Amino acid sequence: MKKIITAILALVALPSMAQINDDGYYRIQNNGTERYITITDDIIGGIDVAATTVDMSNITTWRSFDNVKSNPASIIYINKVNTKYNLAAQGSSVHAITGGRAYVDLIDCTQGIYIIGASAKSLTKYLYDVKGSKDNSSVADYGDEENMYWRIKPLNTSDNYIGFTPTLQTSDGWYGTFYAAFPFKVASEDVHVYIVDGVKDGKFQMKEITDDIKPAFTPMIVKCSTNDAASNQIIPVVDTTSNPSDNLLSGTLFCSFNYMHEEYVKFDTNTMRVLGLNNSGEIILTKDNSSLVKSKGKYYIPANTAYLYVAKGLSGEYKLVSRDEYTGIHSIEAEAESTVKGTFTLSGVKVDDSKTLSPGVYIKNGKKVVIK
């Protein structure tokens, strides 16, 4: 029962923002603090029924839309089940982590504002954002009354979108990596997503995912013409498609160091590479750790990003090259065939064209001529 309550309340914090008319993807914003909910890990914490306390350390709130506009951890899929709701995010859901035994109550307070609650036996808890002036905070099961109300907003392409914010600029565009638990479609022009399907000494190649639906749980490299998320929008969908079987990239959803909520991928320069730039401004897979998360003197892969495990026998860094350059195929202009000089009959007999030719058809210096 402890795990059930914890699981409910851990993901309960996920749903909230705009009126819930249909199943779909939403964000949750506290009506009092105006912070947005994000999920930092999927570890089920502890609960003390006697003290009526619940661990919800894996739910972080952020003020400002700029802090969530490119963050997959802020995207929650809400699915109505009879009079209750299942909430899914970052690869898990309330129903799944409670062994299929629990859902969440969303108490409609009108105009898209809700109270989020969960009950188990005699214990009922509601979700609050912690009061304070900081841009980021956490949630709790108690607090000031104005902070127990949440807005539930469906995703759109105007003021509640999600888009890429790549960080590496090259001569041909902006690059970054992405890894999310939801499938999506590209909604903006000049946005392309790739997998890495070849790595060898000093080089790597990419292959574009051209299917309309980009699959969930697919570590990818994104290329855009700008680093403005509003111009690099994607639309999460519920349709599924197969993951590429030849993708060499790996990905992680989480990078959390909270007490009893440690879930991360430690960076190893011997076996791993991340996306970066060389001194010439070219895209590489590199050992450089400047883009990583640093904690207690060690480096970790950021949440919702992709990285490469180095194949056995390889070392160093790898530059992005074209597929032709990767395979060693180069464009070679075929030499023009030398034209045979002279005049010939159609049967191939050479004739003396210094003399008057009899009427007929001949081949002269490779071209047909007619003598009348």
Salt bridges, closest charged atoms under 4 A:
ASP41 OD1 - HIS261 ND1 2.95
ASP55 OD2 - HIS261 NE2 2.64
ASP66 OD1 - LYS69 NZ 3.26
ASP105 OD1 - LYS84 NZ 2.63
ASP129 OD2 - ARG35 NH1 2.90
ASP135 OD1 - ARG63 NH1 3.77
ASP141 OD2 - LYS125 NZ 3.47
ASP144 OD2 - LYS131 NZ 3.46
ASP172 OD2 - LYS223 NZ 3.16
ASP197 OD2 - ARG323 NH2 2.88
GLU208 OE2 - HIS192 ND1 2.70
ASP212 OD2 - LYS185 NZ 3.48
ASP246 OD2 - LYS207 NZ 2.47
GLU282 OE2 - LYS319 NZ 3.78
